[in-house]
């Protein structure tokens, strides 16, 4: 079977359009599912787990979708470029499991997630430098109350900075195509769950041996409220190591998962102190 030259402008454009269509379809499929489940059906179990009870500002969802479409276009170009790099033999993407063995599959997944977490954490902190923030990151934070549609709502410059990570990693890290699919799936679900504005993890998950290292809606919602805490993407370890995890996290997580009460807009100094001591 003859494989076309994806570096050819026509094939590159066609590939970009196909990838963009797939990304947009994935975006609407999964954000639609989460929005339907937690905003429309609003299961009784999760009714008291909403992190912000205020109404969304008019047209927020439309703006988030618009910016997400721009992000999808940027990610599609990055995806097409990755295919060109693969075809030219510049990447370490492989298709035969026995090239590196079965044990390497989960190891490569964990290594990728660690590298991505590290890249994003420090990029995220850089984007919060005031003069950088106004240009690059403000679009994302315009969603003061997050929603499933916020997940990929980025300024084009931020989208570009995020898009370069995957092809860059593929240049040196051997990855089986099945692990790449797994990674992309994790990215989608993690981003939507983190921006859901509804805590879906169980009681005491934040103290579990595994759960304490995973980011969810409560953790990331505090970032959109407080700005100077909780910069992580998938995991909390960089926030813990560098002490940028919000002192309100434990208190807020316990409040929405045990009392089923919508948290107040502001927190008293007493509550902050109590939460920090509990940590």
C-alpha positions as CSV (number, residue, x, y, z in Angstrom):
1,X,0.0,0.0,0.0
2,X,1.4,3.4,-1.0
3,X,1.5,5.9,1.8
4,X,1.3,9.5,0.6
5,X,3.9,12.1,1.4
6,X,2.3,13.9,4.3
7,X,4.8,16.8,3.9
8,X,3.2,17.6,0.6
9,X,1.1,20.8,1.3
10,X,-2.1,19.2,0.0
11,X,-1.7,16.1,2.1
12,X,-0.6,18.2,5.1
13,X,-3.7,20.3,4.8
14,X,-6.0,17.3,4.3
15,X,-4.4,15.6,7.3
16,X,-4.8,18.7,9.5
17,X,-8.5,19.0,8.5
18,X,-9.1,15.4,9.3
19,X,-7.4,15.6,12.7
20,X,-9.2,18.8,13.5
21,X,-12.5,17.2,12.7
22,X,-11.6,14.3,15.0
23,X,-10.6,16.7,17.8
24,X,-13.7,18.7,17.6
25,X,-15.9,15.6,17.5
26,X,-14.1,14.3,20.6
27,X,-14.5,17.7,22.3
28,X,-18.2,17.8,21.8
29,X,-18.7,14.1,22.5
30,X,-17.0,14.1,25.9
31,X,-17.9,17.6,27.1
32,X,-21.5,16.9,26.0
33,X,-21.6,13.7,28.0
34,X,-20.2,15.3,31.2
35,X,-22.5,18.4,30.7
36,X,-25.5,16.1,30.2
37,X,-24.7,13.9,33.2
38,X,-23.8,16.6,35.8
39,X,-25.6,19.7,34.6
40,X,-28.8,18.4,33.0
41,X,-29.5,15.1,34.7
42,X,-27.8,16.3,37.9
43,X,-27.7,13.0,39.7
44,X,-28.9,13.2,43.3
45,X,-25.6,11.9,44.6
46,X,-23.7,14.9,43.1
47,X,-26.3,17.7,43.6
48,X,-24.5,19.0,46.7
49,X,-21.0,18.6,45.2
50,X,-21.1,21.7,43.0
51,X,-18.1,23.9,43.8
52,X,-19.6,27.2,42.8
53,X,-23.3,27.9,43.1
54,X,-23.2,31.2,41.2
55,X,-24.6,31.3,37.7
56,X,-22.3,31.4,34.7
57,X,-22.0,34.8,33.0
58,X,-23.9,35.2,29.8
59,X,-22.3,33.7,26.7
60,X,-19.5,32.0,28.7
61,X,-20.1,28.6,27.1
62,X,-20.1,30.1,23.6
63,X,-16.8,31.8,24.2
64,X,-15.3,28.6,25.6
65,X,-16.4,26.6,22.6
66,X,-15.1,29.3,20.3
67,X,-11.6,29.3,21.9
68,X,-11.7,25.5,22.0
69,X,-12.2,25.4,18.3
70,X,-9.1,27.6,17.8
71,X,-7.2,25.3,20.2
72,X,-8.4,22.3,18.1
73,X,-7.0,23.9,15.0
74,X,-3.6,24.4,16.6
75,X,-3.5,20.9,18.0
76,X,-4.4,19.5,14.6
77,X,-1.5,21.3,13.0
78,X,0.8,19.9,15.7
79,X,-0.7,16.4,15.0
80,X,-0.1,16.7,11.3
81,X,3.5,17.9,11.9
82,X,4.0,14.9,14.2
83,X,2.9,12.6,11.4
84,X,5.4,14.2,9.0
85,X,8.2,13.8,11.6
86,X,7.2,10.2,12.0
87,X,7.1,9.5,8.3
88,X,10.6,11.1,7.9
89,X,12.0,8.9,10.6
90,X,12.6,11.6,13.2
91,X,10.3,10.3,16.0
92,X,10.7,7.3,18.3
93,X,7.1,6.2,17.7
94,X,7.0,2.4,17.1
95,X,4.3,-0.2,16.3
96,X,5.7,-3.5,17.3
97,X,5.5,-4.2,21.1
98,X,8.4,-6.6,21.0
99,X,10.8,-3.7,20.1
100,X,10.8,-2.6,23.7
101,X,8.8,-5.3,25.4
102,X,5.5,-5.4,27.4
103,X,7.0,-4.0,30.6
104,X,8.0,-0.9,28.8
105,X,4.5,0.0,27.8
106,X,3.2,1.1,31.2
107,X,6.6,2.5,32.0
108,X,6.5,4.8,28.9
109,X,3.1,5.9,29.9
110,X,4.2,6.9,33.4
111,X,7.3,8.5,32.1
112,X,5.3,10.6,29.6
113,X,2.9,11.7,32.2
114,X,5.7,12.7,34.5
115,X,7.4,14.7,31.8
116,X,4.1,16.3,30.7
117,X,3.3,17.2,34.3
118,X,6.7,18.8,34.9
119,X,6.6,20.7,31.6
120,X,3.1,22.0,32.3
121,X,3.6,22.9,36.0
122,X,6.5,25.2,35.3
123,X,4.9,26.5,32.1
124,X,1.8,27.3,34.1
125,X,3.7,29.1,36.8
126,X,5.5,31.1,34.1
127,X,2.1,32.0,32.5
128,X,1.0,33.5,35.8
129,X,3.8,36.2,35.7
130,X,1.5,39.3,35.4
131,X,2.8,40.6,32.1
132,X,2.7,37.1,30.6
133,X,-0.7,36.3,32.1
134,X,-2.4,39.2,30.4
135,X,-1.3,38.1,27.0
136,X,-1.2,34.3,27.1
137,X,-3.3,32.9,30.0
138,X,-6.1,35.4,30.7
139,X,-8.5,33.8,28.2
140,X,-8.5,30.6,30.2
141,X,-9.0,32.4,33.5
142,X,-11.9,34.5,32.1
143,X,-13.9,31.4,33.0
144,X,-14.0,32.3,36.7
145,X,-16.4,29.4,37.3
146,X,-15.2,26.5,35.2
147,X,-17.4,24.1,33.2
148,X,-16.7,21.1,31.0
149,X,-16.4,23.5,28.0
150,X,-13.5,25.3,29.8
151,X,-11.2,22.3,29.4
152,X,-9.6,23.4,26.1
153,X,-10.5,27.1,26.1
154,X,-7.1,28.7,25.6
155,X,-5.6,31.7,23.9
156,X,-3.8,30.7,20.7
157,X,-0.4,31.4,22.2
158,X,-1.1,29.1,25.1
159,X,-2.5,26.5,22.8
160,X,0.7,26.6,20.8
161,X,2.9,26.3,23.9
162,X,0.9,23.2,24.9
163,X,0.8,21.8,21.4
164,X,4.6,21.6,21.0
165,X,5.1,19.2,23.9
166,X,3.9,16.0,22.2
167,X,6.0,16.2,19.0
168,X,9.0,17.3,21.1
169,X,8.7,14.3,23.4
170,X,8.2,11.9,20.5
171,X,11.6,12.9,19.1
172,X,13.4,11.2,22.0
173,X,11.0,9.0,24.0
174,X,10.0,5.7,22.4
175,X,6.2,5.3,22.5
176,X,4.0,2.7,21.1
177,X,1.0,4.0,19.2
178,X,-1.4,2.4,21.7
179,X,0.2,4.4,24.5
180,X,-0.2,7.6,22.5
181,X,-3.9,6.9,22.1
182,X,-4.1,6.2,25.9
183,X,-2.3,9.4,26.7
184,X,-4.6,11.5,24.5
185,X,-7.6,9.9,26.2
186,X,-6.2,10.6,29.6
187,X,-5.6,14.2,28.6
188,X,-9.2,14.7,27.5
189,X,-10.8,13.1,30.6
190,X,-8.5,14.7,33.0
191,X,-9.0,18.2,31.6
192,X,-12.8,17.8,31.6
193,X,-13.0,16.4,35.1
194,X,-10.7,19.1,36.5
195,X,-12.9,21.8,35.0
196,X,-16.2,20.1,35.8
197,X,-17.1,22.3,38.8
198,X,-18.5,19.2,40.4
199,X,-16.4,17.0,42.6
200,X,-16.9,13.4,41.4
201,X,-14.2,11.7,43.5
202,X,-15.3,9.8,46.7
203,X,-15.1,10.9,50.3
204,X,-11.6,10.9,51.7
205,X,-10.1,10.4,48.2
206,X,-7.8,13.3,48.9
207,X,-6.2,11.3,51.7
208,X,-6.0,8.0,49.8
209,X,-2.5,6.7,49.0
210,X,-3.2,7.2,45.2
211,X,-6.0,9.8,45.4
212,X,-3.9,12.4,47.2
213,X,-1.7,12.6,44.2
214,X,-4.4,13.1,41.6
215,X,-6.0,16.4,40.6
216,X,-9.8,16.8,40.4
217,X,-12.4,19.5,40.2
218,X,-11.9,20.8,43.8
219,X,-8.2,21.2,43.3
220,X,-8.3,23.0,40.0
221,X,-11.4,25.1,41.0
222,X,-9.3,26.7,43.7
223,X,-6.7,27.6,41.1
224,X,-9.3,29.5,39.1
225,X,-10.4,31.3,42.3
226,X,-7.1,31.9,44.0
227,X,-4.6,32.1,41.1
228,X,-1.5,31.6,43.1
229,X,-2.1,27.9,44.0
230,X,-2.6,24.5,42.4
231,X,-0.7,24.8,39.1
232,X,-0.6,21.0,38.3
233,X,-2.1,19.2,35.4
234,X,-2.7,15.6,36.4
235,X,-0.9,15.3,39.7
236,X,-0.3,17.2,42.9
237,X,3.3,16.3,43.5
238,X,4.9,19.5,42.2
239,X,2.4,21.6,44.1
240,X,3.3,19.6,47.2
241,X,7.1,19.8,46.7
242,X,7.1,23.5,45.9
243,X,4.4,24.3,48.5
244,X,2.0,25.8,46.0
245,X,-1.0,23.7,47.0
246,X,-3.9,25.7,48.3
247,X,-4.3,25.6,52.1
248,X,-8.1,25.5,51.4
249,X,-7.9,22.3,49.4
250,X,-8.6,19.7,52.2
251,X,-11.3,21.9,53.8
252,X,-13.1,22.4,50.5
253,X,-12.9,18.8,49.4
254,X,-14.3,17.6,52.7
255,X,-17.0,20.2,52.7
256,X,-18.4,19.2,49.2
257,X,-18.0,15.5,49.7
258,X,-19.2,15.0,53.2
259,X,-21.6,17.8,54.0
260,X,-22.9,18.1,50.4
261,X,-23.0,21.9,50.9
262,X,-22.1,24.4,48.2
263,X,-19.1,26.3,49.4
264,X,-19.3,30.0,50.2
265,X,-17.8,32.5,47.7
266,X,-15.2,33.6,50.2
267,X,-13.5,31.8,53.1
268,X,-12.9,33.2,56.6
269,X,-9.4,33.4,58.0
270,X,-10.5,30.9,60.6
271,X,-11.4,28.3,58.0
272,X,-8.2,28.8,56.1
273,X,-6.2,28.4,59.3
274,X,-8.1,25.2,60.2
275,X,-7.6,23.7,56.8
276,X,-3.9,24.5,56.8
277,X,-3.5,22.9,60.2
278,X,-5.3,19.8,59.1
279,X,-2.8,19.2,56.4
